């Protein structure tokens, strides 16, 4: 990492790369790519921001990356991030 990464830098960074119509998952991945940061390294920031976590979870469910009902699958968002 080029600089010390914290929640504020991460959140501000996401806002700087977001473009209208871009998915939140794509925004996170783009920011990580631009900053040469492994997406796994920002998982704690996603988990600690309830609003961001909710958006990622909804998007992941709509893309069938995680099950909508925990009872039907072992794949949970927490396992993916």
DAPEQUI-V198604 format. One record per residue. N is the residue number from 1. RES is the residue in one letter. PHI is phi in whole degrees, -180 to 180 (NA if undefined). OMEGA is omega in whole degrees, -180 to 180 (none if undefined). D_FIRST is the distance of its C-alpha to the first C-alpha in Angstrom with 2 decimals. Layout:
N|RES|PHI|OMEGA|D_FIRST  N|RES|PHI|OMEGA|D_FIRST
This chain:
1|X|NA|-179|0.00  2|X|-71|-178|3.75  3|X|-138|178|5.53  4|X|-62|-176|6.97  5|X|-96|175|7.47  6|X|-141|-176|11.20  7|X|-58|-178|14.10  8|X|-65|178|15.09  9|X|-63|180|11.97  10|X|-63|-178|12.00  11|X|-64|178|15.76  12|X|-64|179|15.93  13|X|-63|178|13.52  14|X|-62|-180|15.84  15|X|-62|-177|18.80  16|X|-75|-179|17.68  17|X|-101|-178|17.56  18|X|-67|174|20.53  19|X|-126|-180|23.80  20|X|-50|177|27.24  21|X|86|-179|28.07  22|X|-78|179|24.56  23|X|-73|-179|24.09  24|X|-68|179|21.60  25|X|-66|177|20.27  26|X|-63|179|19.91  27|X|-63|179|18.21  28|X|-62|-179|15.54  29|X|-65|178|15.15  30|X|-64|179|15.17  31|X|-61|179|12.46  32|X|-62|180|10.19  33|X|-63|-179|11.49  34|X|-63|-177|11.11  35|X|-103|179|7.39  36|X|53|-180|7.07  37|X|-120|177|6.46  38|X|-66|179|9.45  39|X|-53|178|12.02  40|X|-64|-179|12.97  41|X|-73|179|9.93  42|X|-107|-179|11.45  43|X|-57|-179|14.97  44|X|-65|178|15.57  45|X|-70|178|15.09  46|X|-66|-178|17.51  47|X|-65|-177|19.88  48|X|-84|178|20.07  49|X|-104|-173|20.96  50|X|-58|179|24.47  51|X|-66|179|25.02  52|X|-65|179|21.94  53|X|-59|179|22.75  54|X|-62|179|26.32  55|X|-65|179|25.46  56|X|-64|-179|23.31  57|X|-62|179|26.12  58|X|-62|-180|28.83  59|X|-66|179|27.19  60|X|-63|178|26.58  61|X|-67|-179|30.21  62|X|-68|178|31.53  63|X|-94|-179|29.87  64|X|59|175|31.32  65|X|-83|174|27.97  66|X|-136|-179|29.20  67|X|-73|177|32.77  68|X|-73|-179|34.23  69|X|-116|-178|36.31  70|X|-57|-176|34.75  71|X|-69|-175|38.15  72|X|-94|-176|38.19  73|X|-154|175|34.97  74|X|-87|180|32.62  75|X|-75|175|29.60  76|X|-120|179|27.95  77|X|-59|-179|24.90  78|X|-61|177|23.56  79|X|-73|-178|23.87  80|X|-82|-179|21.96  81|X|-112|none|18.90
